[in-house]
Amino acid sequence: VCMKKLDSKLNIIPIIAKADTISKSELQKFKTNIMTELNSNGVHIYEFPTDDETMSDVNAAMNQHVPFAVVGSTEFVKVGNKMMRSRQYPWGTVQVENETHCDFVKLREMLIRTNMEDMREKTHCKHYELYRKKRLEEMGFSDVDSENKPMSFQQSYENKRSSHLAELQKKEDEMRQMFVVRVKEKENELKDSEKEVSIKNNGFWMLLLLFSRLESFCKRSA
């Protein structure tokens, strides 16, 4: 499941680690079983290109070695007159860079010296473009129009931009209209408040005048 999700995002080259733990006959059967499982589950692995005449024979032969059986080691053991990166066992020595012991040299040659540029190109033109297309679709862009006709992402971008600007303009108009309504409501509230204050003031002065007249009347009566 994991490899199926990854095969559209990167170049998959299956390898068998610790290949020195099984015999040659078991290793070949194991390779066959792995390729059968990958094919039956629809996992697409990276295949070395065979369209270049100068490298077609080599790459075709290397495709038959997939998955590569490799051995790793951080230790150096003296083999003959040379210090070789190897794994030392009681029954003998497994040399990492000996092609009769494992496929490490074949894998290194194919990845670093022969097909690195092809892998970079496939990563950019296939995997990155698939990722880019998916991300654009998640953002609302599409390579087809409403009538399901092909459309460039540039045109889709322009349509999306126009739609977005129109939506922003609509929201701006709604906010401006809402602001005008709120201002009018506030003005009406202020006018009502002014009327109430005016009525209260008029009542206060009338009451004050009444008290003044009453006081004058009382003084005259006395």
Secondary structure, DSSP 8 states (H G I E B T S, - for coil): -HHHHHTTTS----EESSGGGS-HHHHHHHHHHHHHHHHHTT---------STTTHHHHHHHHTT-SEE----S-EEEETTEEEEEEEETTEEEETT-TTT-SHHHHHIIIIIISHHHHHHHIIIIIIHHHHHHHHHHTT--SB-TTS-B--HHHHHHHHHHHHHHHHHHHHHHHHHHHHHHHHHHHHHHHHHHHHHHHHHHHHHHHHHHHHHHHHHHHHH-
